[in-house]
Amino acid sequence: MIKLAPSILAADFARLLEDVKKVENAGCEYLHIDVMDGHFVPNITLGPAIVKSLRKDVGMVFDAHLMIENPDNYIKEFVDAGCDLIVVHEEACRHLHRTIQNIKSYKVKAGVALNPATPVETIKHILKDLDMVLIMTVNPGFGGQSFIESMIPKIEELKNMIESQNLNVDIQVDGGIKPENVDKVVKAGANVIVAGSAIFNSDNINETIKQFRKNADL
């Protein structure tokens, strides 16, 4: 059974809570919070204050995807704002193991994101410390990009690595996922699906979410 994580990058920021409540009421389990600093990725989004303001009215799992440099400096702020899961980029962490332990010290879940060009092999030795791995299926920074097909074998490789170590680690995918291609990533091993434009920009959010689940039900 997949979990859906609508990405608020595609929501209407003038009606952010209203949009978030729509996906919560439609049964989505996670809220994917895209945090960008304009340095690690060429875009700037939001900070802990907005997360904290949403937390009061939203019961979904808050999944913070930190696309930022020096993430260790901000982990506590996002935890204090109400995030349940903190995901950092392998490429942004000089001492990745230490950063994961830092996240865990706050009693929240920890994940690592891999950009399209970053091999799965880079996290082989810390996989047992993770709750989730996020495979980017676009280059991070902007919503609405096209899915990179060559990421399918990468998801399969990660799935095999998790199984070979007999671990319980979620595989999240983010970037260009739509009802038309969700079956491919689920078949490859993904179980947490991030979708932004496909959900928030659809004419009928409830129907789109139903379609995602139907198409992912292999």
Secondary structure, DSSP 4 states (H G I P E B T S, - for coil): --EEEEBGGGS-GGGHHHHHHHHHHTT--EEEEEEEBSSSSS-B---HHHHHHHHTT--SEEEEEEESSSGGGTHHHHHHHT-SEEEEEGGG-SSHHHHHHHHHTTTSEEEEEE-TTS-GGGGTTTGGG-SEEEEESS-TT-SSPPP-TTHHHHHHHHHHHHHHTT---EEEEESS--TTTHHHHHHHT--EEEESHHHHTSS-HHHHHHHHHHHH--
